[in-house]
Amino acid sequence: MTQHSLASRSGISYIAQGFSLITQPGLRLFVMIPLIANILLFGAAFFFLYQQLGTWVQQIIDYLPSWLDWLSWLIWPTAIIAILMVFGFTFSIIGNWIAAPFNGLLAEKVEMHLSGKKVDDMSIVELIKDLPRIFSRELQKLWYWLPKALGLLLLFLIPAIGQTIAPVLWFLFCAWMMCIQYIDYPFDNHRIPFATMRDQLKQDRIRNSGFGAIVLFFSTVPLLNLIIMPVAVCGATAIWVDSYRDKLVEEKQ
């Protein structure tokens, strides 16, 4: 594949490739554990959300001062979208913490499938020994996300301006974080530092954020959110193989 054709690939094409990859015979076994974790977590989360959504939206509407009541027609849909994004992203984080070792293993197998080149092939015992390092990497993502997320959530508290601008900024930020969350798995398999990974992704922020935006959207859609985790891992690993693997692995060697 030429560099021009790689550059022209969009985030949605990698999501489509992810859907194709999860059906490959050699990868199905490694898809099952993150898939089961996601089904259990999102099934419970969205059952709870379904019961609470109307109450939460009304609370947001009630927070507006009376002279801004005319804005309720705009606040209602943006509040629903914001709550769905918060829920989708939050439970994706929790799901990825639970499934992180298996997502890394899935990314490893997908990379071998796509590149034809062997990656460090860990046994179950080696995977268990590597858990502290894997969860340390997840903590790095959390510390990167937390102060920015808190700042954006505080913006929601500003009447009118916060409820109209904050959902847009939250969406853009969460799309970027979804990209980081999933593309980091193959980077981490090769022990590439978090800061290096982040800087590499920034060089093609539009394509990578587009990928993250689609993952974020699917995380809010019932049924699709149940399978998006392994799909995103597969799609993100395809991005790694196409755009980063040869350059960064060669630099390490």
C-alpha positions as CSV (number, residue, x, y, z in Angstrom):
1,M,0.0,0.0,0.0
2,T,1.4,3.4,-1.0
3,Q,2.0,6.3,1.4
4,H,-0.7,8.3,-0.5
5,S,-3.3,5.6,-0.1
6,L,-2.5,5.3,3.6
7,A,-2.8,9.1,4.1
8,S,-6.2,9.0,2.3
9,R,-7.7,6.4,4.7
10,S,-10.2,7.8,7.1
11,G,-11.2,6.8,10.6
12,I,-14.4,5.1,9.4
13,S,-12.4,2.9,7.0
14,Y,-10.4,1.6,10.0
15,I,-13.6,1.0,11.9
16,A,-14.9,-1.0,9.0
17,Q,-11.7,-3.0,8.9
18,G,-12.1,-3.6,12.7
19,F,-15.5,-5.1,12.1
20,S,-14.0,-7.4,9.5
21,L,-11.0,-8.4,11.6
22,I,-13.1,-9.5,14.6
23,T,-14.6,-12.2,12.4
24,Q,-11.3,-13.7,11.3
25,P,-10.9,-17.3,12.5
26,G,-7.4,-16.8,14.1
27,L,-8.6,-13.8,16.0
28,R,-12.0,-14.8,17.3
29,L,-10.7,-16.4,20.5
30,F,-8.9,-13.2,21.5
31,V,-12.0,-11.1,20.7
32,M,-14.2,-13.0,23.1
33,I,-12.9,-11.8,26.5
34,P,-13.1,-8.1,25.8
35,L,-16.4,-8.7,24.1
36,I,-17.9,-10.4,27.1
37,A,-16.5,-7.7,29.5
38,N,-18.0,-5.0,27.3
39,I,-21.4,-6.7,27.0
40,L,-21.7,-7.1,30.8
41,L,-20.5,-3.6,31.6
42,F,-22.5,-1.6,29.0
43,G,-25.6,-3.8,29.4
44,A,-25.7,-2.8,33.1
45,A,-24.7,0.8,32.5
46,F,-27.3,1.6,29.8
47,F,-30.1,-0.1,31.8
48,F,-29.3,2.3,34.6
49,L,-29.0,5.2,32.2
50,Y,-32.4,4.4,30.6
51,Q,-34.0,4.7,34.0
52,Q,-32.2,8.0,35.0
53,L,-31.8,10.0,31.8
54,G,-35.1,12.0,32.0
55,T,-34.4,13.0,35.6
56,W,-30.9,14.1,34.9
57,V,-31.8,16.2,31.8
58,Q,-34.6,17.9,33.8
59,Q,-32.1,18.8,36.5
60,I,-29.9,20.4,33.9
61,I,-32.8,22.4,32.5
62,D,-33.8,23.5,36.1
63,Y,-30.3,24.8,36.6
64,L,-30.9,27.5,34.0
65,P,-32.0,30.9,35.4
66,S,-35.7,31.8,34.6
67,W,-34.8,34.5,32.1
68,L,-33.1,31.7,29.9
69,D,-36.1,29.4,29.9
70,W,-36.4,30.1,26.1
71,L,-33.2,28.1,25.7
72,S,-34.7,24.9,26.9
73,W,-35.5,23.7,23.4
74,L,-31.7,23.8,22.7
75,I,-30.5,22.6,26.1
76,W,-32.7,19.4,26.0
77,P,-31.0,17.7,23.0
78,T,-27.5,19.0,23.9
79,A,-28.0,17.7,27.5
80,I,-29.0,14.3,26.2
81,I,-26.0,14.1,23.9
82,A,-23.7,15.3,26.6
83,I,-25.0,12.7,29.1
84,L,-24.7,9.9,26.5
85,M,-21.1,10.9,25.7
86,V,-20.2,11.1,29.4
87,F,-21.7,7.7,30.0
88,G,-20.2,6.2,26.9
89,F,-16.7,7.5,27.5
90,T,-16.8,6.8,31.3
91,F,-17.8,3.2,30.9
92,S,-15.4,2.7,28.0
93,I,-12.6,3.7,30.5
94,I,-13.9,1.3,33.1
95,G,-14.3,-1.5,30.5
96,N,-10.8,-0.9,29.2
97,W,-9.3,-1.1,32.7
98,I,-11.0,-4.5,33.1
99,A,-10.0,-5.8,29.7
100,A,-6.7,-4.0,29.3
101,P,-4.5,-7.1,29.3
102,F,-6.7,-8.9,26.9
103,N,-7.0,-5.8,24.6
104,G,-3.2,-5.7,24.5
105,L,-3.2,-9.4,23.6
106,L,-5.8,-8.9,20.9
107,A,-3.8,-6.0,19.5
108,E,-0.7,-8.2,19.4
109,K,-2.5,-10.9,17.5
110,V,-4.1,-8.4,15.0
111,E,-0.6,-6.9,14.4
112,M,0.8,-10.3,13.6
113,H,-2.2,-11.1,11.3
114,L,-1.8,-7.8,9.4
115,S,2.0,-7.5,9.2
116,G,3.0,-11.1,9.1
117,K,5.7,-10.3,11.6
118,K,6.1,-11.7,15.0
119,V,5.4,-9.6,18.1
120,D,6.5,-10.5,21.6
121,D,4.2,-13.5,22.1
122,M,3.4,-13.7,25.8
123,S,2.1,-16.8,27.6
124,I,-0.6,-16.5,30.2
125,V,2.0,-16.6,32.9
126,E,4.0,-13.8,31.3
127,L,0.8,-11.8,30.8
128,I,0.0,-12.1,34.6
129,K,3.5,-11.0,35.5
130,D,3.2,-8.0,33.2
131,L,-0.1,-6.8,34.8
132,P,1.5,-4.1,37.0
133,R,3.1,-2.5,34.0
134,I,-0.1,-2.7,31.9
135,F,-2.2,-1.1,34.6
136,S,0.5,1.5,35.2
137,R,0.1,2.5,31.5
138,E,-3.7,2.8,32.1
139,L,-3.0,5.1,35.0
140,Q,-0.9,7.3,32.7
141,K,-3.9,7.7,30.4
142,L,-6.1,8.5,33.4
143,W,-3.8,11.2,34.7
144,Y,-3.7,12.7,31.2
145,W,-7.5,12.7,31.0
146,L,-8.5,13.7,34.5
147,P,-7.5,17.4,34.8
148,K,-8.8,18.2,31.3
149,A,-12.1,16.4,32.0
150,L,-12.6,18.2,35.3
151,G,-12.0,21.5,33.6
152,L,-14.6,20.7,30.9
153,L,-17.1,19.5,33.5
154,L,-16.8,22.7,35.4
155,L,-17.6,24.5,32.2
156,F,-21.0,22.8,32.2
157,L,-21.8,24.7,35.4
158,I,-21.7,28.1,33.6
159,P,-25.4,29.0,32.8
160,A,-26.3,29.1,29.1
161,I,-22.7,29.3,27.7
162,G,-21.6,26.1,29.5
163,Q,-24.6,24.1,28.4
164,T,-24.1,25.1,24.8
165,I,-20.3,25.1,24.3
166,A,-19.3,22.5,26.8
167,P,-21.0,19.5,25.0
168,V,-19.1,20.4,21.8
169,L,-15.7,20.7,23.6
170,W,-16.5,17.5,25.5
171,F,-17.2,15.6,22.3
172,L,-13.9,16.8,20.7
173,F,-11.9,15.9,23.8
174,C,-13.5,12.5,24.3
175,A,-13.0,11.7,20.6
176,W,-9.3,12.4,21.1
177,M,-9.1,10.3,24.2
178,M,-10.9,7.4,22.5
179,C,-8.2,7.5,19.9
180,I,-5.4,7.6,22.5
181,Q,-7.1,4.8,24.5
182,Y,-7.2,2.3,21.7
183,I,-4.2,3.1,19.5
184,D,-2.1,3.0,22.7
185,Y,-2.4,-0.8,22.9
186,P,-0.1,-1.6,20.0
187,F,2.2,1.2,21.0
188,D,2.4,-0.2,24.5
189,N,3.0,-3.8,23.2
190,H,6.3,-2.4,21.8
191,R,7.1,-0.5,25.0
192,I,6.9,2.9,23.3
193,P,6.5,5.6,25.9
194,F,3.1,7.3,26.4
195,A,4.5,10.7,25.6
196,T,6.0,9.5,22.3
197,M,2.7,7.8,21.4
198,R,0.8,11.0,22.1
199,D,3.1,13.1,20.1
200,Q,3.0,10.7,17.1
201,L,-0.8,10.8,17.1
202,K,-0.9,14.6,17.2
203,Q,0.9,14.6,13.8
204,D,-2.3,13.3,12.2
205,R,-4.8,14.6,14.7
206,I,-7.7,15.0,12.3
207,R,-7.6,11.3,11.1
208,N,-7.0,9.9,14.5
209,S,-9.6,12.1,16.2
210,G,-12.0,11.1,13.4
211,F,-11.4,7.4,14.4
212,G,-12.0,8.3,18.0
213,A,-15.2,10.2,17.3
214,I,-16.7,7.2,15.5
215,V,-15.7,4.9,18.4
216,L,-17.3,7.4,20.8
217,F,-20.5,7.6,18.8
218,F,-20.8,3.8,18.6
219,S,-20.2,3.7,22.4
220,T,-23.5,5.6,22.8
221,V,-25.6,3.4,20.5
222,P,-27.3,0.4,22.1
223,L,-26.1,-2.9,20.7
224,L,-23.2,-1.3,18.8
225,N,-21.7,-0.3,22.2
226,L,-21.6,-4.0,23.1
227,I,-19.1,-4.9,20.4
228,I,-17.2,-1.6,19.9
229,M,-14.3,-2.4,22.2
230,P,-12.8,-5.3,20.2
231,V,-13.7,-3.6,16.9
232,A,-11.8,-0.4,18.1
233,V,-8.8,-2.4,19.2
234,C,-8.6,-4.1,15.8
235,G,-9.1,-0.9,13.9
236,A,-6.6,1.0,16.0
237,T,-4.0,-1.7,15.5
238,A,-4.5,-1.4,11.7
239,I,-3.7,2.3,12.1
240,W,-0.6,1.4,14.0
241,V,0.5,-1.1,11.3
242,D,-0.2,1.2,8.4
243,S,1.2,4.5,9.9
244,Y,3.6,3.9,12.8
245,R,4.9,0.4,13.1
246,D,7.7,0.4,10.6
247,K,9.1,3.8,11.6
248,L,8.9,3.4,15.4
249,V,10.0,-0.2,15.6
250,E,13.0,0.5,13.4
251,E,13.9,3.5,15.5
252,K,13.9,1.3,18.6
253,Q,16.2,-1.3,17.0
